[in-house]
Amino acid sequence: MKAYKKQQNRNGGFTLLELILVMVILSTVLAMAAPSLRGFFGSRKTHDTATQILALTQFARSQAISEGIIYRLNFDTRERTYWLTAQKSGTFEMLGTEFGQIFTLPSDIVLELKGADEEDDDIFLIFTPQGTVTAGTIRLIDRRGLALEVTCPTVTESFYIIECEYSNGKYISKHNG
């Protein structure tokens, strides 16, 4: 009877050696997975930034139509910022909403603009009360070379996001080939 009781108490938990062994195995697996997770989080920044810019374009277009005024999505490539303004009393003013704040690009993302309007040192996309927009492309490239474009091919379409890949010295849409 005593031998049975000793055996039962011994199987009730883990030894310190077993716990240390499990921790060593977990640490090894996590150390091997960490480099690939770093790339995942970097690409999330690019997707999040593209989604944020897309939301600003959708907001600007709907507000321009509903308020009957011109909106602009402005870019400062030196400061790596972008923000919305609306034309009031002949000048473009910052918005007093959450969409009117100045957004900053993450440090490891490169911004390229194609088709944007320029006036003096200002670079922007225009959203008119008639529902037309500047047909342009905002390309975001992360440090691994992943490129996402927030693009609008014609003045009557809405902006949308496409993923691109680098081939033969240029970025092409993965969907269109």
Secondary structure as the mmCIF struct_conf table of DSSP 4:
data_model
#
loop_
_struct_conf.conf_type_id
_struct_conf.id
_struct_conf.beg_label_comp_id
_struct_conf.beg_label_asym_id
_struct_conf.beg_label_seq_id
_struct_conf.end_label_comp_id
_struct_conf.end_label_asym_id
_struct_conf.end_label_seq_id
HELX_RH_AL_P HELX_RH_AL_P1 LYS A 2 ARG A 10
TURN_TY1_P TURN_TY1_P1 ASN A 11 GLY A 12
BEND BEND1 GLY A 13 GLY A 13
HELX_RH_AL_P HELX_RH_AL_P2 LEU A 16 GLU A 67
TURN_TY1_P TURN_TY1_P2 GLY A 68 GLY A 68
BEND BEND2 ILE A 69 ILE A 69
STRN STRN1 TYR A 71 ASP A 76
TURN_TY1_P TURN_TY1_P3 THR A 77 ARG A 80
STRN STRN2 THR A 81 LYS A 88
TURN_TY1_P TURN_TY1_P4 SER A 89 GLY A 90
STRN STRN3 THR A 91 MET A 94
BEND BEND3 GLY A 96 THR A 97
HELX_RH_3T_P HELX_RH_3T_P1 GLU A 98 GLY A 100
BEND BEND4 GLN A 101 GLN A 101
HELX_LH_PP_P HELX_LH_PP_P1 ILE A 102 ILE A 102
STRN STRN4 PHE A 103 THR A 104
TURN_TY1_P TURN_TY1_P5 SER A 107 ASP A 108
STRN STRN5 VAL A 110 LYS A 114
BEND BEND5 GLY A 115 GLY A 115
STRN STRN6 ASP A 117 GLU A 119
TURN_TY1_P TURN_TY1_P6 ASP A 120 ASP A 121
STRN STRN7 ASP A 122 PHE A 127
TURN_TY1_P TURN_TY1_P7 PRO A 129 GLN A 130
BEND BEND6 GLY A 131 GLY A 131
STRN STRN8 VAL A 133 VAL A 133
STRN STRN9 THR A 137 ILE A 141
TURN_TY1_P TURN_TY1_P8 ARG A 143 ARG A 144
STRN STRN10 ALA A 147 THR A 151
BEND BEND7 PRO A 153 THR A 154
TURN_TY1_P TURN_TY1_P9 VAL A 155 THR A 156
BEND BEND8 GLU A 157 GLU A 157
HELX_LH_PP_P HELX_LH_PP_P2 SER A 158 PHE A 159
STRN STRN11 TYR A 160 SER A 167
TURN_TY1_P TURN_TY1_P10 ASN A 168 GLY A 169
STRN STRN12 LYS A 170 SER A 173
TURN_TY1_P TURN_TY1_P11 LYS A 174 ASN A 176
#
